[in-house]
Amino acid sequence: MQITQKLCDRLQINKKITPHSFRKTFIELSLNKNENYNNIMNATGHKTSQMIRYYDYRDKVKNNAINGFWDVF
């Protein structure tokens, strides 16, 4: 949590971002690249595809700025 807070401070991000936020972003980016569920589950430590779907908010929040996160870099 401290590492995440330091990164947010350095990048001047004034939103609450947790390590959990990075997991959600990783899952959504992987799904956008059509990565299969087994590979995502192995990378995140989830045991079921249901948990992967739990983190998938792409349809619920289409205008979320984090979707373009990698375009910044």
C-alpha beads as a LAMMPS data file, in Angstrom:
LAMMPS data file: protein, C-alpha beads

73 atoms
72 bonds

1 atom types
1 bond types

-500.0 500.0 xlo xhi
-500.0 500.0 ylo yhi
-500.0 500.0 zlo zhi

Masses

1 110.0

Atoms # bond

1 1 1 0.000 0.000 0.000
2 1 1 2.878 2.367 0.778
3 1 1 4.429 1.796 -2.650
4 1 1 1.101 2.543 -4.317
5 1 1 0.691 5.727 -2.279
6 1 1 4.213 6.889 -3.164
7 1 1 3.524 6.316 -6.869
8 1 1 0.262 8.253 -6.641
9 1 1 2.021 11.104 -4.854
10 1 1 4.795 11.179 -7.455
11 1 1 2.284 11.154 -10.329
12 1 1 0.043 13.668 -8.523
13 1 1 -2.965 11.353 -8.591
14 1 1 -5.521 12.516 -6.063
15 1 1 -7.739 9.442 -6.210
16 1 1 -7.691 6.487 -3.858
17 1 1 -5.734 3.821 -5.702
18 1 1 -4.823 0.545 -4.050
19 1 1 -2.767 -2.458 -5.125
20 1 1 -6.164 -4.041 -5.755
21 1 1 -6.801 -1.349 -8.386
22 1 1 -3.767 -2.578 -10.310
23 1 1 -5.134 -6.137 -10.268
24 1 1 -8.411 -4.935 -11.766
25 1 1 -6.563 -2.925 -14.416
26 1 1 -4.311 -5.876 -15.264
27 1 1 -7.322 -8.154 -15.720
28 1 1 -9.180 -5.671 -17.916
29 1 1 -6.111 -4.984 -20.079
30 1 1 -5.532 -8.728 -20.457
31 1 1 -9.139 -9.284 -21.483
32 1 1 -8.881 -6.411 -23.974
33 1 1 -5.955 -8.266 -25.561
34 1 1 -8.054 -11.459 -25.719
35 1 1 -5.836 -13.285 -23.245
36 1 1 -7.416 -16.553 -22.164
37 1 1 -8.889 -16.957 -18.703
38 1 1 -6.441 -19.666 -17.620
39 1 1 -3.451 -17.397 -18.221
40 1 1 -5.107 -14.531 -16.361
41 1 1 -6.033 -16.816 -13.472
42 1 1 -2.433 -18.053 -13.258
43 1 1 -1.081 -14.498 -13.261
44 1 1 -3.493 -13.209 -10.613
45 1 1 -3.750 -16.289 -8.425
46 1 1 -7.496 -16.701 -8.901
47 1 1 -8.890 -20.208 -8.962
48 1 1 -12.068 -19.565 -10.967
49 1 1 -13.036 -17.625 -14.076
50 1 1 -15.917 -16.218 -12.046
51 1 1 -13.421 -14.092 -10.101
52 1 1 -11.936 -12.807 -13.352
53 1 1 -15.423 -11.767 -14.496
54 1 1 -15.950 -10.086 -11.107
55 1 1 -13.127 -7.636 -11.911
56 1 1 -14.289 -6.968 -15.473
57 1 1 -16.005 -3.576 -15.454
58 1 1 -15.311 -2.738 -19.104
59 1 1 -18.977 -2.743 -20.111
60 1 1 -20.078 -0.991 -16.932
61 1 1 -17.619 1.882 -17.154
62 1 1 -16.890 2.466 -20.835
63 1 1 -15.491 5.970 -20.366
64 1 1 -13.128 5.074 -17.542
65 1 1 -9.789 6.860 -18.089
66 1 1 -7.812 3.848 -16.882
67 1 1 -8.726 2.036 -20.130
68 1 1 -6.193 4.226 -21.911
69 1 1 -3.567 3.834 -19.186
70 1 1 -0.896 2.304 -21.423
71 1 1 -1.336 5.011 -24.058
72 1 1 0.286 7.404 -21.580
73 1 1 3.523 5.433 -21.618

Bonds

1 1 1 2
2 1 2 3
3 1 3 4
4 1 4 5
5 1 5 6
6 1 6 7
7 1 7 8
8 1 8 9
9 1 9 10
10 1 10 11
11 1 11 12
12 1 12 13
13 1 13 14
14 1 14 15
15 1 15 16
16 1 16 17
17 1 17 18
18 1 18 19
19 1 19 20
20 1 20 21
21 1 21 22
22 1 22 23
23 1 23 24
24 1 24 25
25 1 25 26
26 1 26 27
27 1 27 28
28 1 28 29
29 1 29 30
30 1 30 31
31 1 31 32
32 1 32 33
33 1 33 34
34 1 34 35
35 1 35 36
36 1 36 37
37 1 37 38
38 1 38 39
39 1 39 40
40 1 40 41
41 1 41 42
42 1 42 43
43 1 43 44
44 1 44 45
45 1 45 46
46 1 46 47
47 1 47 48
48 1 48 49
49 1 49 50
50 1 50 51
51 1 51 52
52 1 52 53
53 1 53 54
54 1 54 55
55 1 55 56
56 1 56 57
57 1 57 58
58 1 58 59
59 1 59 60
60 1 60 61
61 1 61 62
62 1 62 63
63 1 63 64
64 1 64 65
65 1 65 66
66 1 66 67
67 1 67 68
68 1 68 69
69 1 69 70
70 1 70 71
71 1 71 72
72 1 72 73
